[in-house]
Amino acid sequence: MTTTETPDILPRILDYANRADPYPLYAELRKTPVALQEDGSYVISTYRELSGILHDPHLSSDVRNLTHPMPAMQERATPSFINLDPPEHDRLRRLAMRHFGPPHTPGLVTGMEPDLTAIVAGLIDDFAGKQRIDVVDDFAYPFPVTVICHLLGVPREDEPRFHVWVNAIIDSIDYNPKTDPQEKLDNGVQATKDLRHYLGGLLEQRHGHPGDDLLTRLANDDGPDGRMTDAEIVSTANLLLIAGHETTVNLITNGMLTLLRRPDVLQRLRAEPDLVVPLVEELLRYEPPVHIIPWRAAYSDISVGDTIVPKGSKIMLMLASGSRDPDRFHDPDRFDPDRRDNQHLGFGSGIHLCFGGPMARLETQIALTALVCRLADPTLVTDPPPYRPSPVLRGPIHLLIDQN
């Protein structure tokens, strides 16, 4: 067994003081690919080990397989498929995917391109007359929120209500009982209940009524796997509403920050719009929106490299570290939109590969192309910008730029 304890590195990664640049700490962490922590959990940080365990059927996403469940886990309602294992995970994901992508609705994402382009154009039109813009508040947040509300059938005017709940939920994802006040966890639990109650109310209105939004389709469709229960629909909608905009906000904002730091790449994208496709893939590797999967469970003893992770252990997956692993990627700390064989971990891997990845890619491609083409000479006001509190969903909370 080669595992050793590295109790000092992980707390420094989680410390907000290092949010703007955790990558040197990831490099330090990778010296011990599977690192045992003082609480008995395991942190995995290298590409080979991460890629392997993400495809290991002994890795569980079900909290019931943890020997020591995390705080308030027992209080949570019907879990979404992201927190379930096969066969239940597979059934619920198939039921959701029938209405979100191929083979049942193959043109959903690509068919939205004209609408996405129009939304982006309208937001940028609103920049007129403003010297200073907050890329987050003025663009990267309202864009994907508008899209996911349209897809789900959630009234866009209700955004101020669920925005408060989503913030509290995100804030509680990385709750640490040793350092965080109980209030942080309590707020997250209550916000989860409030959001599910709200979505349940919307669902009640959809039964028996035709419509094109996802909530209506899930409420009324009987496919080969039957129909979701109302509790399962609410859990799925809850997941998609949060993941459908929070991660994309970070991806767009991280992308614009990366381009503003590299004027040569920004200018090249202006001249070569097709560059945006590999550029977004490199962005998912270099500055991903999700840095950490904060917990998984060992369904049984798991062999990871030279280490045996005991059954029931909590496992933390450092995805952003794996995507900067020099044993897998040449010169990994260099942003290179021409990079080949870019099998990053930006959307995870295995059976839980990001459900909304195709939509997030398209949204970011359209957003970044429009921004660099329509902003004449944007400059950063503050670098580094202020970051969101979470080390899990990492991105700037504001990104101020001046139009010159």
N, C-alpha and C positions, 0 to 999 in steps of 0.2 A: 504494500500500500504506500503510495507516494503522497497522499494527502497530508497537509500540515495546516495548522491553524494560522490564519492571517487576520487577527481580530482588529487590526488598526486600519486596514485599507477600506473595507466596506463602509464603516462609519464616516470616513472622509468623503467617499463617493456620495453618500446620502446627505452630507452636510451641505446646506445651501451655499456656503462660501465657495464651493467648487462647482456650482451648477453651470457657470459659463464655459468651463473647460474641464470636463471630467476625464478627458482622454489620456493624459499622462498617468492618472490613477488606474485606468483600465489596463494600461501597459504593465504597470506594477502588479496588478492583480493577476494577469495572465501568466506570470512566473509560476503560479500555483494553479493549474487549470481547474482543479476541483478542490476548493478550499473549505475546510471544516470550520464553522464558526463556534463561538463560545456557547450559543444556545442549542447546538446540535444540528443546525441547518447546514446545507451545503450550497456554496456559490460556484457556479460553472461559468467560465469566462472565455474559453478558447473556441475557435470556429469548429474544429473537428469534434470536440466533445459536445458542443451545443447542437450541431447538426445531427450527431448520432442520437442524442437523447430525445430530441424533438420527434424522431421517428421510432422511438422505442415504445412498444405497447405496454411496457411496465411503468411508464410515466403517466401519472393520473392528474386530471384537472378537477377531480371531485374531492371537495374538502373532507368528505367522510373517510377518505383514505389517509388523512393526516393523523399521526399518533397524538399530537397535541394541537387541536384546532385553534385557529387564530381567534382573537376577540370578536365576539358578536356574530361569528359565522353561523351559529345555530339559529340566530334570529332572522336570517334572510329567507325570503319567500322562494317560490319555485325558481331554481337556477336557470340561467340561459344556457344555450348549448355550449358556449365557450367554457363553462364550468362543469361539463359533463363528459363522460367517457362513452365509447361505443358499448352497446348499440344505440343507446338513447341519443347520444351526440349526433350520430350519423342520421338517425331518423329526423330529428328536428332540423338539422342543417339542410337535409334534402327538401323538407317541407318549405323552409324559408327560401331556398335557392330556386324553387320552381317559379317564384314570382320576382326573382332578382337577376336571373341570368340564365345561361344555357343549361340544358337544352330546351327548357320549357318556354323561356322568354329570352331568346338569344340576342335580340337587338335592343334590350333596354338601355344599357349603358351607352353604346355608340349612338343610339337614337336620340339621346339627350344632348348631344354636342351642340346643336343650334341654340337650345335653351340655355346651356351653360355659358356659351359665348355671349349671349345677350345679357345675362345677369352680370357677367364680368364687365362688359362694356358700360352698362348702366352705373355700376359702382365707380368705375374710373371716370366716367363723365362727371360724377359728383365731386371729383378732385378739382375741378375748374375753379380758379380763383383762390385756391388754398396754396400757400407756400409750404406749409408743414403738414405732413400726413402721418397718421399712425397706421402702418400697414396692417396691424392686428385689428384694431377697432373699426377702421374705415374699409377694410377689404377682406382680409384672411378669415375673419370670424363670420361676417354676414353672408359671405358667398356659400360656404358649405352648409351653414345652418338653413339658408333658404332652400338648398337642394334637398337636404334630408327631410325637411318638413314637407316638401312637395311629394317626395317619394312615399313617405309614410302616411301622409294624409293628416299631419299635425298642423293646426292653424298657425301660420307664421306670426300672427299678432300675439300668440301666447308665449313667444320666446322669452320675454322678461320673467315669466313665471318659472319656466323650466330651466332657465339659465342659472338661477340661484340654486336650484336643486342639483344640477349637474356639477356646478363648482364645488358644492359640499361633498358630493360623492367622489369626485376626482381627488379632492383634498384628503379623503379618508383612505384611499387605496393603499397608500404606503404607511398606514398608521403604525407607529412604534410605541408600544406601551411603556417603554423605558424612558422615552424622551418627550412624547406628545401628551397633551392634556386629554383626559377622557372626553371632554367636550367635542374634540375633533372627530372622534369615533361616533359619538352620539348624534352629532349633526349629520354625519354621513348615513347612518342607519335611518334616521328620520326622513332625510331627503329621498332615500331609496323608496321608502313607503309612500311618500307624497307623490313622487313621480309615477310610481306604479298605479296609484289610485287615480291619478290624472289620466294615464293611458287607458286604464280600465274603463273610465267614463267615456272616452272616445270610442272604445271598442263596442260598448253597449249600443252605440248609435249606428253601428255598421252591419249588425246582423240582419240578414234578409234584404239588404239594400245593395243594388249594383253600384260599382265604382271601380276606378282604375288604381287607386292608391293601395299600398301594401297592406295596411290594416284591414281594409275592406276585402281584399283578395284572401287573406289568411282567415278571415272570419267566415267566409262563405264557400271556400273551395274544398272539394273532396278529391284528393289525388290518390295515387296508388298506395300511399302510406296512411291514408285516412286524413283526418283533420286534427289540427292542434286544439288542445283545450284552451279556454280563455286565459288561464293562468300561464300557459306556455306562450300564447300570442303576446301577452303583456311582457313577459320576460324577454322575448325576442325583440319586440319593439323598443324596450328599454335599452337593450344592448345596441341596437342599430342607431337609435337616436343619439346616444352618447358617443359611440365609436365612429358614427358617421360624420361627426363634425369635429370633435376634439382633436383627433389625430391629424385630420386634414388641415386644420388651422395651423398646427405645428409644422407640418410638412411644407406648406406654402410659405410660412414665415421664415423657417430655417432656410428654405431655398432662396428667398429674396436676400436674406442676410449673407448667405454664401456668395451670391452673385455680386452684391455691392462690395464685398471684400475682394472681389476678383474682377475688376473692370474689363480685363481682356476677355474673360469668358462671357461677361454680359454683352459686350460688343459683338462677340462672335455669334451669340444667340440671336441678336437682332438681324444679323446678316444671313444666318442659316437657321431658319425656324425649325427645320426637321431635327436639328440637334437636340431639341427639347426632350425627345423620347429617351435616348441614352443618358441625357443629363439628369432626368428625374430618377432614373435607376441608380445613377451614381450618388445622387442626393440621398436616396433611401439607404445607401451604404454608409455614406460619409457623415450625414447629419439626420439620422432617422427620427421620426416623431415618437416612437416608443423605444425607450432604452432598456427597460428591464421588464421581464415577467416576474413579478414579485414573489409568486409562490407556485409551485407544483408539488405533487406528492409522489413518493415512491410506492407504487401499487404492490410491489414486492421488492426484494433485494435487486438493485440495479448495478450492473458493472459499467462504470464510466472511466474510460482509460484504464489506469491501474488501480482504481479505487472502487470499492464496493460500498454503495450508498444503501444503508439499511432500510427495510420496509417501514413505511410510515414517516420517513424523514421529510422535512420541508426542503425544497430545492428552489433556489433563486437563479434565474437564467439571465445572464448579462448579454443581451442580444447586440447592443451597440458595441460592446467590447469585441465580440466575435467578428463583427463586420470590419473591425480595424486590425485584425490579426495578421501580422506579417508572414506567418506560415501559410496563409491562404491567399493574401492579396499583396501584390507587389507595391511597394512604397505606399502603404495604406493610409498614411496621414496626408497624402496629396489628393486634392480634388481633381479627378481626371474624367471628364465626360466622354472621353474616347476609350475608356477602360473596357476590355473584353472579358468574357466569361465572368460576368459580375453577378454571381449567385449570392447576393447579400442576404442578411437575415432581417431586413427592414420590415417585412410583413410576417416574420416568423417562418415556420416551416412545418411540414407534417400535416396531420389531420386538422389542426387548428390554424392553418394558413389563413391570413386575414380574408374574411368573407367579402369585405368591401374594397379590396385592393384594386380591382379594375376601375372602380369609380374614383377612388382617391388619386390614382395615376392620371386619369383623364382630367379631373378638376385641376390638379397641380400643373399639368402640361399647359392647359388653356390659361390658367392664372398667370404663370410666370412669363409665358410668351406675350400676353397682353401688357403686363406691367413693363417689361423691358422695352417693348416697342412704343408704348405711349407716354412713358415718363422720359422726358428729354435728357435730363442730366441729374438723376437722383443721387443724393449724398446722405450718408449716415449722420445722424445727430449725435448719437452716443454709441460707442463700441468698447466693450460689450454692452448690449442692451440689458435691461432688467429681465430676469427670467421668472417663469412660473415657479411656485414652490416645489412642485413634484419632481423627483428624480426619475420617475417612471415614465410619465408623459412629458418629455422635456422640450421646451420651446420658450421663446421670448413672450413675456406678457404684454409688452409694448415694443414696437419697432418704429421709432420716429425717423422720418426722412424729410429732407428739404428738396423741393423742386426748384431748380435754378433756371 
